[in-house]
Amino acid sequence: MNAVETKTRISIKNLLYATDFSPAAGAALPYVVGLAERYGARVHALHVRLPSAYALAGPEAMPQVIEGEEIQAKLEAESMEEMLGGVPHHIVVAVGDICPNIGKTLKEQSIDLIVIGTRGRTGIGRALLGSVAEEILRRSPCPVLTVGPHISPDTKRRLEMKEILCAVDFSPASLAAIPYAISLAEENQARLTLLHVVEEGKTGELVHPEQYTESTLRQLHKLVPPDAEAWCEPKFLVERGPAADKILETAIAIGADLIVLGVRAATSHIGAMTHLLRPTSHKILVQAECPVLTVRA
């Protein structure tokens, strides 16, 4: 396997910040401001309000409902103005479904990066609350930076990105993510770690696990262009066990400031049970102690 193309460079001119004014969305805000300042980007802040009040109101109450919605939208826009006052920004408060509104903003504003906050839950609640975030990252044509509930409040350190972990399973999705990891490592003079995890079920099938490890390490090494080794000090690891657990453990062990993942594109509508079907990426997103950058294949 040859070295991946490194023409991809992180260039952020337009950044989309999707917010619902929850604490989870608020946790992502320092990264929005920090990245905007660092790249000289314009922030497009989007808040989408569900039209539930219209459905419940009768015809005689509709004028009051509309007036109340307009007042609330104005207050929310003023709140975002205050939060983003230090960087160039554009604010949109819309009514409707969030994913179509995000798709519209992506096209109209030529968005280079989406930043969202997510929160962890268990069971059905986790799936229902997380399905929108996962639909965004699996349908977005640009990378998505997710700020989870366990991230350290030390935003300044994380934004310096001195340690970057990129998970590689040799799928088209993970190979698409590597150029972004290499680009960020170059721009930040960061150490880059490429990690391949052998799932437990596959471990038992290996006749010569030591030979497999050596072969995989060589494949990982080939993915990084020789000239990149001069500035990103790449490391290559092969671990065995549950993929999500090993990625999270490695991130903690190396003190990762960013995890880079490739994600498969959505082939149909992602429903409420999506995280029960795709547990690895979801577990990393909500349990990581650093932001996670996802890149769609």
DAZIVEN-V121225 format. One record per residue. N is the residue number from 1. SS is DSSP state (alpha for helix, beta for strand, coil for the rest). BURIAL is 1 if it has 9 or more other ideal C-beta (glycine too) atoms within 8 Angstrom, else 0. Layout:
n={N,N}
ss={SS,SS}
burial={BURIAL,BURIAL}
This chain:
n={1,2,3,4,5,6,7,8,9,10,11,12,13,14,15,16,17,18,19,20,21,22,23,24,25,26,27,28,29,30,31,32,33,34,35,36,37,38,39,40,41,42,43,44,45,46,47,48,49,50,51,52,53,54,55,56,57,58,59,60,61,62,63,64,65,66,67,68,69,70,71,72,73,74,75,76,77,78,79,80,81,82,83,84,85,86,87,88,89,90,91,92,93,94,95,96,97,98,99,100,101,102,103,104,105,106,107,108,109,110,111,112,113,114,115,116,117,118,119,120,121,122,123,124,125,126,127,128,129,130,131,132,133,134,135,136,137,138,139,140,141,142,143,144,145,146,147,148,149,150,151,152,153,154,155,156,157,158,159,160,161,162,163,164,165,166,167,168,169,170,171,172,173,174,175,176,177,178,179,180,181,182,183,184,185,186,187,188,189,190,191,192,193,194,195,196,197,198,199,200,201,202,203,204,205,206,207,208,209,210,211,212,213,214,215,216,217,218,219,220,221,222,223,224,225,226,227,228,229,230,231,232,233,234,235,236,237,238,239,240,241,242,243,244,245,246,247,248,249,250,251,252,253,254,255,256,257,258,259,260,261,262,263,264,265,266,267,268,269,270,271,272,273,274,275,276,277,278,279,280,281,282,283,284,285,286,287,288,289,290,291,292,293,294,295,296,297}
ss={coil,coil,coil,coil,coil,coil,coil,coil,coil,coil,coil,coil,coil,beta,beta,beta,beta,beta,coil,coil,coil,coil,alpha,alpha,alpha,alpha,alpha,alpha,alpha,alpha,alpha,alpha,alpha,alpha,alpha,alpha,alpha,alpha,alpha,coil,coil,beta,beta,beta,beta,beta,beta,beta,beta,coil,coil,alpha,alpha,alpha,alpha,alpha,coil,coil,alpha,alpha,alpha,alpha,alpha,alpha,alpha,alpha,alpha,alpha,alpha,alpha,alpha,alpha,alpha,alpha,alpha,alpha,alpha,alpha,alpha,alpha,alpha,alpha,alpha,coil,coil,coil,coil,coil,beta,beta,beta,beta,beta,beta,beta,coil,coil,alpha,alpha,alpha,alpha,alpha,alpha,alpha,alpha,alpha,alpha,alpha,alpha,coil,coil,coil,beta,beta,beta,beta,beta,coil,coil,coil,coil,coil,alpha,alpha,alpha,alpha,alpha,alpha,alpha,alpha,alpha,alpha,alpha,alpha,alpha,alpha,alpha,alpha,alpha,coil,coil,coil,beta,beta,beta,beta,beta,coil,coil,coil,coil,coil,coil,coil,alpha,alpha,alpha,alpha,alpha,alpha,coil,coil,beta,beta,beta,beta,beta,coil,coil,coil,coil,alpha,alpha,alpha,alpha,alpha,alpha,alpha,alpha,alpha,alpha,alpha,alpha,alpha,alpha,alpha,alpha,alpha,coil,coil,beta,beta,beta,beta,beta,beta,beta,beta,coil,alpha,alpha,alpha,alpha,coil,coil,coil,coil,coil,alpha,alpha,alpha,alpha,alpha,alpha,alpha,alpha,alpha,alpha,alpha,alpha,alpha,alpha,alpha,coil,coil,alpha,alpha,alpha,alpha,alpha,alpha,alpha,coil,coil,beta,beta,beta,beta,beta,beta,coil,coil,alpha,alpha,alpha,alpha,alpha,alpha,alpha,alpha,alpha,alpha,alpha,alpha,coil,coil,coil,beta,beta,beta,beta,beta,beta,coil,coil,coil,coil,coil,coil,coil,coil,coil,coil,alpha,alpha,alpha,alpha,coil,alpha,alpha,alpha,alpha,alpha,alpha,alpha,alpha,alpha,coil,coil,coil,beta,beta,beta,beta,beta,beta,coil}
burial={0,0,1,1,0,1,0,0,0,1,0,1,1,1,1,1,1,1,1,0,0,1,0,1,1,1,1,1,1,0,1,1,1,1,1,1,1,0,1,0,1,1,1,1,1,1,1,1,1,0,0,0,1,0,0,0,1,0,0,0,0,1,0,0,1,0,0,1,1,0,0,1,1,0,0,1,1,0,1,1,1,0,0,1,0,0,1,0,1,1,1,1,1,1,0,1,0,1,1,0,1,1,1,0,1,1,0,0,1,0,1,1,1,1,1,1,1,1,1,1,1,0,0,0,0,1,1,0,1,1,1,1,1,1,1,1,1,1,1,1,0,1,1,1,1,1,1,1,1,0,1,0,0,0,1,0,0,1,1,0,1,0,1,1,1,1,1,1,1,0,1,0,1,1,1,1,1,1,1,1,1,1,1,1,1,1,0,1,0,1,1,1,1,1,1,1,1,1,1,0,0,0,1,0,0,1,0,0,0,0,0,1,1,0,0,1,1,0,1,1,1,1,1,1,1,0,0,1,1,0,0,1,0,1,1,1,1,1,1,1,1,0,1,1,1,1,1,1,1,1,1,1,0,1,0,1,1,1,1,1,1,1,1,1,1,1,0,0,0,1,0,0,0,1,1,0,0,0,1,0,1,1,1,1,1,1,1,1,0,1,1,1,1,1,1,1,1}
